[in-house]
Amino acid sequence: MEKERRIKTLSLVALIVAVLGLTVAFAALSQTLTINGTASINSATWDVHFANLSEASTTGDASVSTPPTLNATSISDFEAVLTKPGDSITYEFDIVNGGTIDATISNFTEDVGFCTSLIGSQVNEDNDASYCDLDDSNDVTESDISIANNNFTYTLTYKDGGEKVKRGDTLGKGETKRVVLKLEFNADSDWLPTHDLKFPDLEKTIEYTQA
């Protein structure tokens, strides 16, 4: 009986030792990894705007009946008068990145838009249609738009280099680019209007986003 108890006791001790040994084995395979740091966010500003609009520069018999109004994000409400081939009106102004973030042109609408909003209009039904009836057909059609596009240009270019402003152009933080806006009755044109014209859709939109 005493021998049997001793065997059981030894068995229990052996089990305890085995469990402790297993615990030690697991502890030996355990490891804690720590990532510790500090993040800082510096202050930033977004400020892309127009500035320093020049007086109009004209050639030939061109004139300005209403000068443009300049504010930070628009140049608007100007009315120009062209009379014959070679006449042009030019404005210069700055596009300024006064912020701390690089900018890029994500969208640029450069369609001249000569009379496109009046396509389908009848002269006797819409007073403005008469200004856009370039072929004297008493209505505004694609033919009128074609005549306008072949004889007039309305461009926005960089003064340095003369490249056209386009989508994808960059404007670095703190950078200023001088641009030239020009409306021209093409000098090589052999077409003359038979009555006064007016183009109401001379709009360009430049959208800057973070580069």
Secondary structure, DSSP 8 states (H G I E B T S, - for coil): -HHHHHHHHHHHHHHHHHHHHHHHHHHHT------------------EEEE-----EEETT-EEEE--EEETTEEE--EEE--STT-EEEEEEEEEE-SSS-EEEEEEE----TTGGGTT-BTTT-GGGGGG-TT-SSB--HHHHHHHHHHEEEEEEETTT--B--TT-EE-TT-EEEEEEEEEE-TT-----SS---------EEEEEE-
